[in-house]
């Protein structure tokens, strides 16, 4: 297969080979074959700029933040709070008071469930999600239901993996207290109509939380333009470190919310009789934070904005179109999720081959994909399948990666007849 992307060598065009040189792990081999990394929706690789930023912090500035008067503590605090300002700019939030550092998207959603929703809902109240959600945007609401007696409503999808808008609107009722939806589906790549969702919910006075874990690596996100009330994402899908993430919340909402966890740094004063909580955003950041993670996340944001999120999106979309066309030619292969608006994710099954076997054979060819239910078991149930194989593309993937993927899938077909 002679696969090429248009204009990749034109001066000023997206130079994927230069991008690849920024990621040292891509030079390694797996099973004696060059690595093709197509598991970016699970966790993206880190560029040298991120690795070096973390190393520089750890070797030159590490100390605990906020409470120290010595030089290292002040340097660490400056780096940590500088990262918060970097996130604010990345999301176009109004204030750093709206940027809460958490471990990842999962913790951010749990924080909103317990600190915002739990004091506000009870029997008869409803939380509205969609059938496309990751478990991280299902289970916290089920836990809330058990705690409060509220009801969890699920807006259905069609066979293309798209939200059925009329059903979503029908479920958006006077009893809805919060809408929580993915910006991009991790299992199928569907881009949800989040602007329309926010507009419809706000017209009824309902706040909206967006799970942006799969969106921020591919789409320029402006929380003020979106108008959402909460936005959550993880660093490791944005070419940053693991164990660091962000919850954006509108300041007026965060100010009304009680802390979720108690301990150091979320307090101003403590006695055995009474505790005074810290100001935003530190009210929600109990304990020593992941300082180097925040530094690495800021470096990752610098990196992707240096490449240009629009340029990354165009490059990945071309790969998505190429992969969709080539995979569709393979006998017995079915692409699951064919939404009109998709991020660079292709989930698929192959007749008579379990997705885990697909993943194993591809790994033997040096091609890394994800096989399983992708923490979206209700999506798999909807399509009547136990799992899919999922190839997800990032800023450093190439047409040759698609060629290697297709060749490995042909080998899988040969092995299983």
GUZA-99175 format. One record per residue (C-alpha): residue number from 1; residue in one letter; x, y, z. Coordinates in Angstrom, 3 decimals. Each point is the difference from the previous one (the first is absolute). Layout:
% GUZA-99175
DOMAR    k  r         u         v         w
DOMAR  NUM  A         X         Y         Z
...
% end
This chain:
% GUZA-99175
DOMAR    k  r         u         v         w
DOMAR    1  X     0.000     0.000     0.000
DOMAR    2  X     1.495     3.312    -1.021
DOMAR    3  X    -1.535     2.309     2.572
DOMAR    4  X     0.814     3.698     0.016
DOMAR    5  X    -1.466     3.090     1.540
DOMAR    6  X    -0.407     3.067    -2.180
DOMAR    7  X     2.610     2.754     0.191
DOMAR    8  X     1.986    -1.479     2.901
DOMAR    9  X     3.295     1.030    -1.592
DOMAR   10  X    -1.115     3.460    -1.137
DOMAR   11  X     1.910     2.832     1.743
DOMAR   12  X    -2.034     1.229     2.924
DOMAR   13  X    -2.102    -3.152     0.102
DOMAR   14  X    -0.257    -2.269     3.033
DOMAR   15  X     3.364    -1.778     0.280
DOMAR   16  X    -0.837    -3.295     1.683
DOMAR   17  X     3.529    -1.349    -0.289
DOMAR   18  X     1.307     2.953     1.977
DOMAR   19  X    -2.755    -0.573     2.570
DOMAR   20  X     0.969    -3.658     0.310
DOMAR   21  X     3.566     0.935     0.876
DOMAR   22  X    -1.372     1.753     3.086
DOMAR   23  X    -1.244    -3.330     1.420
DOMAR   24  X     2.930    -2.270     0.895
DOMAR   25  X    -2.170    -3.026     0.770
DOMAR   26  X    -1.027    -0.216    -3.667
DOMAR   27  X     3.555    -1.071    -0.850
DOMAR   28  X    -0.308    -3.253     1.956
DOMAR   29  X    -0.863    -3.411    -1.410
DOMAR   30  X    -2.602    -2.515     1.151
DOMAR   31  X     0.662    -3.610    -0.902
DOMAR   32  X     2.832     1.082    -2.246
DOMAR   33  X    -2.228     2.346    -2.004
DOMAR   34  X    -0.313     3.784     0.124
DOMAR   35  X    -2.726     1.112     2.371
DOMAR   36  X    -3.276     1.265    -1.459
DOMAR   37  X    -1.819     1.603     2.902
DOMAR   38  X    -3.756     0.229    -0.586
DOMAR   39  X    -1.255     0.009     3.586
DOMAR   40  X    -0.100     3.757     0.472
DOMAR   41  X    -3.578     0.067     1.286
DOMAR   42  X     1.177    -2.018     3.009
DOMAR   43  X     3.195     1.984     0.591
DOMAR   44  X     2.128     2.049    -2.366
DOMAR   45  X     3.798     0.018    -0.014
DOMAR   46  X     2.071     2.916     1.353
DOMAR   47  X     2.189     2.306    -2.051
DOMAR   48  X     3.489     0.951     1.116
DOMAR   49  X    -1.252     3.444     0.995
DOMAR   50  X    -2.235    -1.576     2.663
DOMAR   51  X     2.621    -2.474     1.182
DOMAR   52  X     2.589     2.755     0.320
DOMAR   53  X    -2.369     2.387     1.775
DOMAR   54  X    -0.759    -2.631     2.636
DOMAR   55  X     3.678    -0.906     0.327
DOMAR   56  X     0.994     3.652     0.379
DOMAR   57  X    -2.570     0.533     2.724
DOMAR   58  X     1.041    -3.151     1.846
DOMAR   59  X     3.721     0.780    -0.198
DOMAR   60  X    -0.097     3.757     0.583
DOMAR   61  X    -3.157     1.101     1.787
DOMAR   62  X    -1.701    -2.782     1.905
DOMAR   63  X    -1.434     0.822     3.423
DOMAR   64  X    -3.462     0.155     1.483
DOMAR   65  X    -2.093     2.929    -1.153
DOMAR   66  X    -1.777     2.940     1.631
DOMAR   67  X     1.223    -0.331     3.572
DOMAR   68  X     3.757     0.443    -0.253
DOMAR   69  X     2.007     3.213     0.131
DOMAR   70  X     3.229    -1.533    -1.287
DOMAR   71  X     1.151     0.378    -3.591
DOMAR   72  X    -0.906    -3.492    -1.232
DOMAR   73  X    -3.528     0.184     1.395
DOMAR   74  X    -0.519     3.356    -1.615
DOMAR   75  X     1.327    -1.318    -3.318
DOMAR   76  X    -2.280    -3.043     0.195
DOMAR   77  X    -2.995     2.175     0.844
DOMAR   78  X     0.766     2.278    -2.924
DOMAR   79  X     0.226    -2.982    -2.355
DOMAR   80  X    -3.209    -1.561     1.332
DOMAR   81  X    -2.066     3.172    -0.078
DOMAR   82  X     1.547     0.905    -3.351
DOMAR   83  X    -1.348    -3.291    -1.309
DOMAR   84  X    -3.457     0.960     1.262
DOMAR   85  X     0.187     3.246    -1.959
DOMAR   86  X     1.102    -2.013    -3.059
DOMAR   87  X    -3.087    -2.193     0.315
DOMAR   88  X    -2.182     3.089     0.362
DOMAR   89  X     1.323     1.343    -3.300
DOMAR   90  X    -0.338    -3.394    -1.681
DOMAR   91  X    -3.712    -0.153     0.885
DOMAR   92  X    -0.611     3.765    -0.179
DOMAR   93  X    -1.432    -0.023     3.526
DOMAR   94  X    -0.630     3.355     1.645
DOMAR   95  X     2.142    -0.593     3.072
DOMAR   96  X     2.455    -2.451     1.533
DOMAR   97  X    -2.591    -0.329     2.772
DOMAR   98  X    -1.927    -2.134    -2.493
DOMAR   99  X     2.853    -2.490    -0.534
DOMAR  100  X     0.127    -2.919     2.454
DOMAR  101  X     2.858    -2.498    -0.254
DOMAR  102  X    -1.149    -3.604     0.482
DOMAR  103  X     1.411    -3.437    -0.822
DOMAR  104  X    -1.995    -0.257    -3.213
DOMAR  105  X    -3.424     0.124    -1.627
DOMAR  106  X    -1.390    -2.689     2.294
DOMAR  107  X     0.841     1.917     3.157
DOMAR  108  X    -1.358     3.222    -1.508
DOMAR  109  X    -3.376    -1.574    -0.742
DOMAR  110  X    -0.157    -1.576     3.458
DOMAR  111  X     0.773     3.405     1.519
DOMAR  112  X    -2.943     1.580    -1.838
DOMAR  113  X    -2.277    -2.896     0.920
DOMAR  114  X     0.805     0.220     3.705
DOMAR  115  X     0.595     3.714     0.518
DOMAR  116  X    -2.402     1.600    -2.484
DOMAR  117  X    -2.757    -2.543    -0.625
DOMAR  118  X    -0.331    -1.927     3.256
DOMAR  119  X    -1.131     2.969     2.130
DOMAR  120  X    -2.441     1.059    -2.723
DOMAR  121  X    -1.859    -3.153    -1.047
DOMAR  122  X    -2.428    -2.389     1.598
DOMAR  123  X    -2.819    -2.395    -0.874
DOMAR  124  X    -1.757     1.101    -3.177
DOMAR  125  X     2.983     1.977    -1.302
DOMAR  126  X     1.796    -1.184    -3.140
DOMAR  127  X     3.529    -0.129    -1.405
DOMAR  128  X     0.121    -0.285    -3.796
DOMAR  129  X     2.854    -1.726    -1.857
DOMAR  130  X     0.261    -1.750    -3.375
DOMAR  131  X     0.453    -3.595    -1.097
DOMAR  132  X     3.494     0.870    -1.280
DOMAR  133  X     1.590     0.632     3.379
DOMAR  134  X     3.200    -1.409     1.465
DOMAR  135  X    -0.495    -1.819     3.302
DOMAR  136  X     1.522     3.046     1.727
DOMAR  137  X    -3.077     1.976    -1.037
DOMAR  138  X    -2.442    -2.745     0.991
DOMAR  139  X     1.116    -1.499     3.300
DOMAR  140  X     0.287     3.287     1.995
DOMAR  141  X    -3.638     0.748    -0.864
DOMAR  142  X    -1.084    -3.505     0.961
DOMAR  143  X     1.740     0.508     3.329
DOMAR  144  X    -1.797     3.332     0.349
DOMAR  145  X    -3.291    -1.755    -0.727
DOMAR  146  X     0.669    -2.455     2.818
DOMAR  147  X     0.890     2.848     2.364
DOMAR  148  X    -2.880     2.351    -0.786
DOMAR  149  X    -2.797    -1.945    -1.686
DOMAR  150  X     0.257     2.072    -3.180
DOMAR  151  X    -0.600    -1.500    -3.454
DOMAR  152  X     2.565    -0.551    -2.746
DOMAR  153  X    -1.344     0.549    -3.521
DOMAR  154  X     1.842    -1.142    -3.135
DOMAR  155  X    -0.516     1.586    -3.421
DOMAR  156  X     0.225    -2.691    -2.715
DOMAR  157  X     2.178    -0.221    -3.111
DOMAR  158  X    -0.603    -1.308    -3.517
DOMAR  159  X     1.864    -2.744    -1.864
DOMAR  160  X     2.539     2.518    -1.310
DOMAR  161  X     0.932     0.800     3.578
DOMAR  162  X    -1.604     3.446    -0.013
DOMAR  163  X    -2.149     1.573     2.687
DOMAR  164  X    -3.710    -0.067    -0.880
DOMAR  165  X    -0.728     3.668     0.511
DOMAR  166  X    -3.783    -0.196     0.290
DOMAR  167  X     0.337    -2.570     2.781
DOMAR  168  X     2.572     2.105     1.811
DOMAR  169  X    -2.340     2.994    -0.093
DOMAR  170  X    -2.898    -2.121     1.192
DOMAR  171  X     2.020    -1.226     2.977
DOMAR  172  X     1.086     3.524     0.912
DOMAR  173  X    -2.838     0.605     2.441
DOMAR  174  X    -0.966     2.432     2.783
DOMAR  175  X     1.477    -2.572     2.391
DOMAR  176  X     3.461    -0.001    -1.644
DOMAR  177  X     2.574     1.414     2.402
DOMAR  178  X     3.182    -0.643    -2.016
DOMAR  179  X     0.995    -1.120    -3.491
DOMAR  180  X     3.324    -1.899    -0.189
DOMAR  181  X     1.201    -1.080    -3.438
DOMAR  182  X     3.172    -0.873    -1.875
DOMAR  183  X     1.382     2.558    -2.409
DOMAR  184  X     1.434    -2.884    -2.060
DOMAR  185  X    -0.809    -3.702     0.442
DOMAR  186  X     3.045    -2.036     0.954
DOMAR  187  X    -1.466    -3.237    -1.381
DOMAR  188  X    -1.217     1.247    -3.380
DOMAR  189  X     1.561     3.405    -0.578
DOMAR  190  X    -3.388     1.703    -0.389
DOMAR  191  X     0.162     3.758     0.534
DOMAR  192  X    -3.141     0.943     1.896
DOMAR  193  X    -1.898     3.227    -0.785
DOMAR  194  X     1.126     1.573     3.261
DOMAR  195  X    -0.779     3.588    -1.001
DOMAR  196  X    -3.583    -1.012    -0.715
DOMAR  197  X    -0.162    -2.039     3.207
DOMAR  198  X     1.183     2.928     2.115
DOMAR  199  X    -2.432     2.378    -1.687
DOMAR  200  X    -2.974    -2.341     0.508
DOMAR  201  X     0.886    -0.717     3.622
DOMAR  202  X     0.622     3.633     0.903
DOMAR  203  X    -3.318     0.988    -1.572
DOMAR  204  X    -1.543    -2.100     2.784
DOMAR  205  X     2.376     1.252     2.682
DOMAR  206  X     1.960    -3.265     0.145
DOMAR  207  X     3.810     0.037     0.437
DOMAR  208  X     2.207    -2.153    -2.249
DOMAR  209  X     3.155    -2.008     0.697
DOMAR  210  X     2.083    -1.034    -3.012
DOMAR  211  X     2.403    -2.946     0.126
DOMAR  212  X     2.749     1.332    -2.235
DOMAR  213  X     2.553    -2.786     0.454
DOMAR  214  X    -0.157    -0.980    -3.684
DOMAR  215  X    -0.558     3.505    -1.329
DOMAR  216  X     2.939     2.089     1.222
DOMAR  217  X     2.680    -1.878    -2.017
DOMAR  218  X    -1.962     0.542    -3.221
DOMAR  219  X    -2.161     3.122     0.334
DOMAR  220  X     0.731     3.545     1.147
DOMAR  221  X    -2.214     0.416     3.078
DOMAR  222  X    -1.321     3.396     1.089
DOMAR  223  X    -2.138    -0.460     3.103
DOMAR  224  X    -1.424     3.497    -0.243
DOMAR  225  X    -1.068    -0.531    -3.614
DOMAR  226  X    -1.473    -3.394     0.900
DOMAR  227  X    -1.791     1.531     2.976
DOMAR  228  X     0.337    -3.185     2.043
DOMAR  229  X    -0.067     0.113     3.776
DOMAR  230  X     2.605    -2.717     0.600
DOMAR  231  X     2.656    -1.484    -2.291
DOMAR  232  X     2.238    -2.944     0.939
DOMAR  233  X     3.050    -1.527    -1.662
DOMAR  234  X     3.143    -2.044     0.657
DOMAR  235  X     3.609     0.916    -0.716
DOMAR  236  X     1.164    -3.366    -1.307
DOMAR  237  X    -2.260     0.084    -3.062
DOMAR  238  X     1.389     3.447    -0.839
DOMAR  239  X     3.621    -1.222    -0.266
DOMAR  240  X     0.545     0.882     3.665
DOMAR  241  X     0.697    -2.006     3.177
DOMAR  242  X    -2.328    -2.488     1.634
DOMAR  243  X    -1.607     0.803     3.320
DOMAR  244  X    -0.807     3.620    -0.842
DOMAR  245  X    -3.209     1.465    -1.343
DOMAR  246  X    -2.188     3.061     0.148
DOMAR  247  X    -3.486     0.941     1.049
DOMAR  248  X    -1.161     3.323    -1.364
DOMAR  249  X    -3.017     1.405     1.779
DOMAR  250  X    -1.735     3.343    -0.194
DOMAR  251  X     1.195     2.037     2.953
DOMAR  252  X    -3.466     0.775     1.321
DOMAR  253  X    -0.824    -3.710     0.163
DOMAR  254  X     3.309    -1.031     1.561
DOMAR  255  X    -0.356     2.715     2.629
DOMAR  256  X    -3.289    -1.526     1.172
DOMAR  257  X     1.318    -3.585     0.098
DOMAR  258  X     1.376    -1.554     3.193
DOMAR  259  X     3.428    -1.680    -0.101
DOMAR  260  X    -0.045    -3.627    -1.040
DOMAR  261  X     3.106    -1.119     1.896
DOMAR  262  X     1.537     1.364     3.180
DOMAR  263  X     3.645     0.496     0.933
DOMAR  264  X     2.988     2.198    -0.561
DOMAR  265  X    -0.109     2.964    -2.369
DOMAR  266  X    -3.793     0.144    -0.232
DOMAR  267  X    -0.158     1.783     3.376
DOMAR  268  X     0.756     3.441     1.397
DOMAR  269  X    -0.406    -0.806     3.691
DOMAR  270  X    -0.661    -3.184     1.983
DOMAR  271  X    -1.033    -0.573     3.586
DOMAR  272  X    -1.756    -2.948     1.589
DOMAR  273  X    -3.152     2.060     0.008
DOMAR  274  X     0.046     1.557    -3.475
DOMAR  275  X     1.817     0.100    -3.351
DOMAR  276  X     0.083     2.926    -2.408
DOMAR  277  X     0.395    -1.070    -3.612
DOMAR  278  X     2.437     1.496    -2.457
DOMAR  279  X    -0.962     2.196    -2.954
DOMAR  280  X    -0.500    -1.250    -3.552
DOMAR  281  X     1.536    -1.948    -1.572
DOMAR  282  X     1.904    -1.532     2.926
DOMAR  283  X    -3.218    -0.847     1.876
DOMAR  284  X    -0.222    -3.093    -2.215
DOMAR  285  X     3.680    -1.014     0.084
DOMAR  286  X     0.552    -1.851     3.262
DOMAR  287  X     3.505    -1.279     0.677
DOMAR  288  X     3.222     0.354    -1.937
DOMAR  289  X    -0.862     0.290    -3.704
DOMAR  290  X     1.631    -1.706    -2.976
DOMAR  291  X     2.357     2.919    -0.564
DOMAR  292  X     2.203    -1.528    -2.692
DOMAR  293  X    -3.138    -1.264    -1.732
DOMAR  294  X    -1.350     3.526    -0.221
DOMAR  295  X     3.338     1.211    -1.372
DOMAR  296  X    -0.042    -2.759    -2.607
DOMAR  297  X    -3.610     0.766    -0.923
DOMAR  298  X     0.869     3.638    -0.601
DOMAR  299  X     2.882    -1.097    -2.245
DOMAR  300  X    -2.356    -2.311    -1.908
DOMAR  301  X    -2.359     2.909    -0.618
DOMAR  302  X     2.908     2.087    -1.265
DOMAR  303  X     0.935    -2.865    -2.299
DOMAR  304  X    -3.396    -0.618    -1.606
DOMAR  305  X    -0.699     3.692    -0.401
DOMAR  306  X     3.439     0.342    -1.596
DOMAR  307  X    -1.006    -2.591    -2.583
DOMAR  308  X    -3.446     1.582    -0.302
DOMAR  309  X    -3.116    -1.835     1.090
DOMAR  310  X    -1.680     0.748    -3.318
DOMAR  311  X     2.987    -1.477    -1.842
DOMAR  312  X    -0.038    -3.069     2.243
DOMAR  313  X    -3.729    -0.433    -0.587
DOMAR  314  X     0.390     0.234    -3.781
DOMAR  315  X     2.874    -2.495     0.013
DOMAR  316  X    -1.914    -2.473     2.166
DOMAR  317  X    -3.182     0.379    -2.051
DOMAR  318  X     1.907    -0.895    -3.158
DOMAR  319  X     1.316    -3.112     1.771
DOMAR  320  X    -3.522    -0.846     1.161
DOMAR  321  X    -1.327     0.221    -3.552
DOMAR  322  X     2.872    -2.112    -1.321
DOMAR  323  X    -0.377    -2.650     2.701
DOMAR  324  X    -3.779    -0.133    -0.430
DOMAR  325  X     0.356    -0.529    -3.745
DOMAR  326  X     2.699    -2.658     0.259
DOMAR  327  X    -1.542    -1.932     2.899
DOMAR  328  X    -3.355    -0.054    -1.775
DOMAR  329  X     1.637    -2.044    -2.769
DOMAR  330  X     0.983    -2.838     2.333
DOMAR  331  X    -2.268    -3.027    -0.275
DOMAR  332  X    -2.076    -0.571     3.115
DOMAR  333  X     1.028     3.239     1.722
DOMAR  334  X    -2.764     2.260     1.327
DOMAR  335  X     0.623     3.511     1.261
DOMAR  336  X    -2.038     0.717     3.121
DOMAR  337  X    -0.942     3.663     0.219
DOMAR  338  X    -0.417     1.868    -3.261
DOMAR  339  X    -1.159     3.395     1.242
DOMAR  340  X     0.191     2.879    -2.431
DOMAR  341  X     2.128     1.969     2.492
DOMAR  342  X     2.818    -2.108     1.411
DOMAR  343  X     3.371     0.409     1.637
DOMAR  344  X     2.857    -2.201    -1.232
DOMAR  345  X    -1.234    -3.280     1.485
DOMAR  346  X    -0.898    -3.161    -1.918
DOMAR  347  X    -1.639    -2.803     1.996
DOMAR  348  X    -0.600    -3.231    -1.855
DOMAR  349  X    -0.721    -3.715     0.160
DOMAR  350  X     1.071    -2.817    -2.309
DOMAR  351  X    -2.169    -2.997    -0.766
DOMAR  352  X     1.051    -3.128     1.934
DOMAR  353  X     2.882     1.771     1.788
DOMAR  354  X    -0.358     1.247     3.553
DOMAR  355  X     1.280     3.573     0.481
DOMAR  356  X     2.509    -1.225     2.594
DOMAR  357  X     1.451    -2.384    -2.602
DOMAR  358  X     0.150     2.883    -2.468
DOMAR  359  X     1.950     2.023     2.544
DOMAR  360  X     2.405    -2.868     0.681
DOMAR  361  X     0.781    -0.605    -3.669
DOMAR  362  X     0.416     3.710    -0.664
DOMAR  363  X     2.378     0.253     2.944
DOMAR  364  X     2.133    -2.753    -1.501
DOMAR  365  X     0.289     2.260    -3.046
DOMAR  366  X     1.019     2.978     2.122
DOMAR  367  X    -3.405     1.700    -0.269
DOMAR  368  X    -1.534     1.148     3.301
DOMAR  369  X    -3.787     0.324     0.086
DOMAR  370  X    -2.499    -0.288     2.834
DOMAR  371  X    -2.282    -3.046     0.223
DOMAR  372  X    -2.933    -0.255     2.377
DOMAR  373  X    -3.078     1.919     1.057
DOMAR  374  X     1.978     3.251     0.463
DOMAR  375  X    -1.727     0.733     3.326
DOMAR  376  X    -3.208     0.439    -1.990
DOMAR  377  X    -1.822    -3.283     0.547
DOMAR  378  X    -3.470     1.480    -0.704
DOMAR  379  X     1.241     1.034    -3.464
DOMAR  380  X     1.108    -3.560    -0.688
DOMAR  381  X    -3.338    -1.322     1.258
DOMAR  382  X    -1.868     2.370    -2.322
DOMAR  383  X     1.851    -1.377    -3.024
DOMAR  384  X    -0.361    -3.589     1.217
DOMAR  385  X     3.729    -0.697     0.213
DOMAR  386  X     2.325    -0.840     2.899
DOMAR  387  X     2.825     2.290    -1.104
DOMAR  388  X     1.717     1.732    -2.897
DOMAR  389  X     3.530     0.593    -1.148
DOMAR  390  X     0.695     3.728    -0.037
DOMAR  391  X     2.628     1.891    -1.952
DOMAR  392  X     0.323     3.600     1.177
DOMAR  393  X     2.264     2.533    -1.667
DOMAR  394  X     2.148     2.794     1.370
DOMAR  395  X     2.118     2.864    -1.239
DOMAR  396  X     2.949    -2.293    -0.833
DOMAR  397  X    -1.770    -2.723    -1.975
DOMAR  398  X     0.584    -0.390    -3.736
DOMAR  399  X    -1.531    -1.579    -3.107
DOMAR  400  X     2.664    -2.684     0.378
DOMAR  401  X    -1.480    -0.820     3.415
DOMAR  402  X    -3.341    -0.593    -1.721
DOMAR  403  X     1.771    -2.211    -2.549
DOMAR  404  X     1.591    -2.058     2.781
DOMAR  405  X    -3.371    -0.305     1.767
DOMAR  406  X    -1.695    -1.268    -3.157
DOMAR  407  X     2.795    -2.485    -0.718
DOMAR  408  X    -0.207    -1.351     3.560
DOMAR  409  X    -3.772    -0.398    -0.304
DOMAR  410  X     0.461    -1.971    -3.209
DOMAR  411  X     2.382    -2.254     1.913
DOMAR  412  X    -2.664    -0.475     2.679
DOMAR  413  X    -2.468    -1.001    -2.703
DOMAR  414  X     2.511    -2.527    -1.353
DOMAR  415  X     0.622    -1.491     3.446
DOMAR  416  X    -3.700    -0.467     0.719
DOMAR  417  X    -0.973    -0.915    -3.534
% end
